[in-house]
Amino acid sequence: MVAFPIPMAGETDDPDTAPHEAGTNPVARVHAAWRSWLSALASDSEAAIAAALAYESLPPEARDAWLDALDADGPSIDVPAVALYAPLLAVEGAGPRRQRIEARIASEPPPAHPSRPGRRHGAWALRGVAGDGAHVCVLVVPVYLEFVHVIVCRYTPTGGFIAVRHDPLRHAGDVLRLPEAQEVDGVKVESTPLRVVIEELAHAILADRREHRQTPPALSSVAHLFGPQLDDIAPADDDP
């Protein structure tokens, strides 16, 4: 479990403590490290996951202290509020703290989702077929800022899912550098219209349900892609 010291509101008189003071003052050093770590939440997926794990491990009063510290330091850190609060939102299921987090995120305009170059929408897919008939697909779906979900599925549309892997938080820069065609789990996959992949996955879900098998939990994170608006979100330049 990852933990990080949380400076309480009012522990430092000046949030922008001079570097020489931070070097001699233990509290100032902790505060400077805390602010540096918060800045990383906008671009470092490991830092964001660590924030969620650390926050989840805290008792209620320490979670309140964390939110108080964000209220104090967040406005002076040059990252969007969603970067600071979104990892915590995944932990708080309901109640006043969740409402407080949601209100803080809503206080700023939503940032634009990252898009793969040449596409109008953030979500995109790669797909291929193995020699044994199994299909392999990679779904990449924006989460917030420059972070995305990555889901790799091996399945057959009529037989259901064989294996599903889910990376819940990756930096988009890592994924956008993937080539249009590559090998995944020994299968050559290529850029494929999103609606084609989602339709195949929907058939695989139905095949599992007919056999009374549970839908892979990872797919719940992209449930919105299975709606009737799918044709609208499929990029025009993906059409065959």
C-alpha positions, 0 to 999 in steps of 0.5 A: 500500500502506498502512503504519502504524508499529507500536510494539514491546512495551516502547517506552513505560513507560505505555500511557496516556501523559498528553496533554502527554507525548504532545505532546512525546515522538515515541514517545508520539505514535506510540503514541497514534496507534496506539491511536487507530487500533486503536480505529477498527477496530471501526467503520471499514471503511476502517481494517479494510481498511488494517490487513489491507493493512498487515499483509500487506505486512510480513515475518514478524518485523514481523507477530510484532511487530504481534501482540506490540503487540496483546497489549500494548495490546489489553486496554486498548482498549475494543473486542472482540478480533475487531475487532483480529484479524479483519483479520489473520486474512484474511491468515494462511492457516495456521501459528503466527501464524494459530493465535495470532490464532484463539486470541485471538479465541476468548478472548472470547465472539462478539459478536452480528451486526447485524440489519436492523430487523424481521428475526430474522437478519443476512443479507437480500436485495433483488431485481428484474427488468430490462426485458430479463429480467436479474435484479439482487439485493443480498446483505447478509451479516454478517461480524463486529461491525458489518461486512457483505459486500455482493454485487450480482449481475446474472444470469438463473437459466437463463443464468448471471451477467452481472456480480458486484460484491463489497464485502467490508467495509462498516459495517452502519450504511451498509447498514441505512439502505437503503430496502426498495425502491430502484434498483440499476444502473437496476433497481428492487429490493425486499426479497425472501425470502433463500431465493428469491434464493439458489435463483435464484443456485444455478440461475445457478451451475449454468447457468454450470457447464453452459457450463464458466464459473467461478463468480464468486469473490465468491460463495465468501464466502457459500457457507454460505447455499447449504446445506440449512439455508437454510429455517431462516435465512430470516426468517419475516416474509419469507414471501410 
